[in-house]
């Protein structure tokens, strides 16, 4: 039903208000389908080169895309590598990719691995983000899924750790409050840390939905959107832990990314064959993906104003606008 308007059964539950049904645009078309390696996870965007880095967990490599779907090249990793999440460091213009299996983080320039960071402090490194507020050498922060903690990276030196919740999957920086938000999949909460001194400051715990995965900051509303996989919802929360609302009915919500052109948030449904576009607390678009999709990570390209959705199930990346 391309271009059709339909009534959906999704429910928006803003704070202190009644849930209500919404009307949204349904879409089935993609701008492009990019072939990548097996089991792509969470891509990272390089705003300097306008290239998208896609970690492929089962082929032990990273696909680099340019334009809408042009493959720049493939970065090969050693056998047994399990690259998961990619994030950009604007301080040195490098891309960082976590490897949960080998307990390493790769530092990449273009198609070259300029450093491989190893440390006894790594225990299943998964989430990674640039900490713009840190007062000191570390610029990147990494969650240890197996260690239930957060560490920092400066050059090839790893510092920390500090404890967070159970099974932390993702970390995000909130510039409006200068805080770091860590999604703890196992304990159904966020750990909120002072970004200037995350390893020594007091932490805040904020309850969200069950099985939180990715987080995206909305600079217009100065709030964060947290995808909750197990409760099929998105929590809208402030950088100090105040919950402003919950959007329910987003089956197996997993990935979330801010689209600066649309001034909206895009959310992937891992096994729902759906991508939703959210403005404020309202779902305004539902995109149907091919049947059997296994949608994992999502990232936004500010050069072509498109979102890139990794389909773990069929080894592709879907491109939407």
C-alpha positions in Angstrom: 0.0 0.0 0.0 2.6 2.6 -1.1 1.4 6.1 -0.3 -1.8 4.9 1.3 -3.0 6.3 4.6 -4.0 3.6 7.1 -5.1 3.5 10.7 -2.6 1.6 12.9 -3.1 -0.1 16.2 0.2 1.3 17.6 -0.4 3.2 20.9 1.5 6.3 22.0 1.7 6.6 25.8 3.0 10.1 26.6 3.6 10.9 30.3 0.5 11.9 32.2 -1.9 11.3 29.2 -4.2 8.7 27.8 -3.0 6.3 25.1 -4.5 7.0 21.8 -4.5 5.4 18.3 -2.6 7.2 15.5 -2.8 7.6 11.8 0.4 7.0 9.8 1.7 6.8 6.3 2.5 3.2 5.1 5.5 2.7 2.8 7.0 -0.4 1.2 9.7 1.0 -1.1 13.4 1.2 -0.4 15.9 3.6 -2.0 18.4 0.9 -2.3 19.6 -2.5 -1.0 23.3 -2.8 -0.4 25.0 -6.2 -0.3 27.4 -6.6 2.6 29.0 -9.4 4.6 27.1 -12.0 6.7 25.2 -10.9 9.7 25.7 -7.1 9.7 25.2 -5.5 13.1 25.4 -1.8 14.1 26.9 0.5 11.4 28.8 3.7 12.1 28.8 6.8 9.9 31.9 8.9 9.1 30.8 12.5 8.6 34.1 13.6 7.1 34.3 11.0 4.3 30.6 10.4 4.2 31.1 6.7 4.4 29.2 4.0 6.3 31.1 1.3 8.1 29.1 -2.0 8.5 30.5 -4.6 10.8 29.8 -8.2 9.6 29.8 -10.6 12.5 29.9 -13.9 10.6 32.3 -13.0 7.8 34.8 -11.4 10.2 35.1 -8.2 8.2 33.8 -4.6 7.8 32.1 -3.3 4.6 32.6 0.4 3.8 29.9 2.0 1.7 29.9 5.4 0.0 27.1 7.3 -1.7 23.9 5.4 -1.5 25.3 1.9 -2.1 28.8 2.0 -3.6 31.2 -0.4 -1.9 34.5 1.4 -1.2 36.1 -1.8 0.1 36.2 -4.5 2.7 38.4 -4.5 5.8 39.4 -8.0 6.6 39.8 -9.2 10.2 41.4 -12.3 11.7 39.6 -15.6 11.9 37.3 -15.7 14.9 36.7 -11.9 15.0 33.2 -10.8 15.8 32.8 -7.1 15.0 29.7 -5.6 16.4 29.4 -1.9 16.7 31.1 1.1 14.9 31.4 4.7 16.1 33.2 7.7 14.9 35.7 9.8 16.8 35.7 13.4 15.6 38.8 14.2 17.6 41.0 12.1 15.3 38.6 11.3 12.4 39.0 7.5 13.1 36.3 4.9 13.1 36.3 2.5 16.1 34.8 -1.0 15.9 34.3 -3.3 18.9 35.0 -7.1 18.7 33.2 -9.0 21.4 34.8 -12.4 20.6 38.4 -11.4 20.6 38.1 -8.6 23.3 39.5 -6.0 21.0 38.6 -2.6 19.5 39.8 -1.7 16.0 40.9 1.8 15.2 40.3 2.5 11.5 41.3 5.2 9.0 39.8 4.7 5.5 40.3 1.0 4.8 43.3 0.7 7.1 43.4 -0.6 10.7 45.8 1.8 12.3 45.7 0.2 15.7 44.1 -2.8 17.5 43.4 -2.0 21.1 43.6 -5.0 23.5 43.3 -4.9 27.2 42.6 -7.2 30.2 39.8 -4.6 31.0 37.8 -5.8 28.0 35.2 -8.4 28.7 32.9 -8.7 25.7 33.2 -5.1 24.4 30.0 -4.2 22.5 28.7 -0.7 22.7 30.9 2.2 21.8 30.5 6.0 21.6 32.5 9.2 21.5 32.4 11.1 24.8 32.6 14.8 23.9 32.5 15.9 27.6 35.3 13.9 29.0 37.9 15.9 31.0 41.0 14.0 30.3 42.6 11.8 27.6 39.9 9.1 26.9 37.7 10.0 24.0 35.8 6.7 23.4 33.8 4.8 25.9 33.0 1.1 25.6 30.5 -1.2 27.3 31.6 -4.7 28.4 28.6 -6.9 27.8 30.2 -9.7 29.8 31.7 -7.5 32.5 28.7 -5.3 33.3 30.9 -2.2 33.2 32.2 0.7 31.1 35.8 1.5 30.1 37.5 4.4 28.2 40.0 4.4 25.3 42.7 7.0 24.7 45.0 6.1 21.9 45.6 2.4 22.7 45.3 2.8 26.4 42.2 1.5 28.2 41.1 3.0 31.5 38.4 2.4 34.1 36.3 0.4 34.6 33.1 1.6 36.3 30.2 -0.7 37.0 26.9 -0.3 35.2 23.8 -2.6 34.9 23.6 -6.1 33.6 24.6 -6.9 30.0 25.2 -3.4 28.7 24.6 -3.3 24.9 25.0 0.4 24.0 26.2 3.7 25.2 25.2 7.2 23.9 26.3 10.8 24.7 23.6 13.3 25.6 25.1 16.8 24.9 22.1 18.6 26.5 23.0 17.3 30.0 26.6 16.2 29.3 25.8 12.7 30.4 26.5 9.2 29.1 23.5 6.8 28.9 24.2 3.1 29.0 21.5 0.6 27.9 21.5 -2.4 30.2 19.7 -5.2 28.3 19.7 -7.6 31.3 18.5 -5.3 34.0 16.0 -3.3 32.0 17.4 0.1 32.9 19.8 2.8 32.0 22.9 3.8 33.9 23.5 7.5 33.6 27.0 8.9 34.2 28.6 12.3 34.2 30.3 12.5 30.9 33.2 14.6 32.2 34.2 12.0 34.8 32.2 8.8 34.2 34.7 6.6 36.2 34.6 8.6 39.4 31.2 10.4 39.5 28.0 9.1 41.1 25.8 7.1 38.7 22.0 7.3 38.3 19.8 4.3 37.4 16.6 4.9 35.4 14.1 2.2 34.6 13.0 1.9 31.0 11.4 -1.0 29.1 12.5 -4.6 29.1 15.5 -5.4 27.1 16.8 -1.9 26.1 19.2 -2.0 23.2 20.0 1.2 21.2 19.7 4.9 22.2 19.4 8.0 20.0 19.6 11.7 21.1 17.0 14.1 19.7 18.6 17.6 19.6 15.3 19.3 18.9 13.5 18.0 21.9 16.7 17.5 24.0 15.6 14.0 24.9 16.8 10.5 24.2 14.9 7.6 22.6 15.6 4.1 24.0 14.5 1.0 22.0 13.2 -1.8 24.3 13.4 -5.1 22.5 11.6 -7.4 24.9 8.7 -4.9 25.7 8.3 -3.8 22.1 8.4 -0.1 23.0 10.5 3.1 22.9 11.1 5.1 26.1 11.5 8.9 25.7 13.8 10.0 28.5 15.8 13.0 29.5 19.6 13.0 30.1 19.1 13.0 33.9 16.7 10.1 33.8 13.3 11.7 33.7 10.9 9.6 31.6 8.6 11.7 29.4 6.7 9.0 27.7 6.6 5.5 26.2 5.6 4.5 22.7 4.2 1.0 22.7 3.3 -1.4 19.9 6.7 -1.3 18.2 7.2 -5.0 18.0 10.7 -6.1 18.9 12.1 -2.5 18.7 15.9 -2.8 18.4 17.7 0.0 16.5 17.1 3.7 16.8 18.7 6.7 15.0 18.1 10.4 14.7 17.4 11.8 11.2 18.5 15.4 11.2 16.8 16.2 7.8 13.4 14.8 8.8 13.8 15.9 12.5 12.5 12.5 13.4 13.7 9.2 14.9 13.7 6.0 13.0 13.2 2.7 14.9 13.7 -0.8 13.6 11.6 -3.8 14.6 14.1 -6.7 14.8 11.6 -9.4 13.7 8.6 -7.3 12.9 9.5 -6.6 9.2 9.0 -2.9 10.1 10.8 0.4 10.4 8.9 3.2 12.2 9.5 7.0 11.9 8.6 9.0 15.0 8.2 12.7 15.4 8.1 13.8 19.0 5.9 11.0 20.6 3.9 10.3 17.4 4.6 7.5 14.9 4.1 9.2 11.5 5.4 6.5 9.1 5.5 2.7 9.0 7.9 1.2 6.5 7.3 -2.5 5.7 10.5 -4.4 5.0 10.8 -7.8 3.1 9.3 -10.7 4.9 11.6 -12.5 7.3 13.8 -9.4 7.9 16.1 -9.5 10.9 16.7 -5.8 11.4 19.6 -4.9 13.8 21.5 -1.6 13.7 20.6 1.7 12.0 22.6 4.8 11.2 21.9 8.2 9.5 24.0 9.7 6.7 23.8 13.5 6.9 25.3 13.9 3.4 22.5 12.2 1.5 19.8 12.4 4.2 19.2 8.7 4.3 19.0 6.0 7.0 20.8 2.7 6.7 19.3 -0.4 8.3 21.3 -3.5 8.7 19.4 -6.7 7.9 21.2 -9.4 9.9 19.1 -12.1 8.3 19.9 -11.6 4.6 23.3 -9.9 4.6 22.2 -6.6 3.3 21.7 -3.0 4.3 18.4 -1.3 3.4 18.5 2.4 2.6 15.5 4.6 3.3 14.5 8.3 3.2 
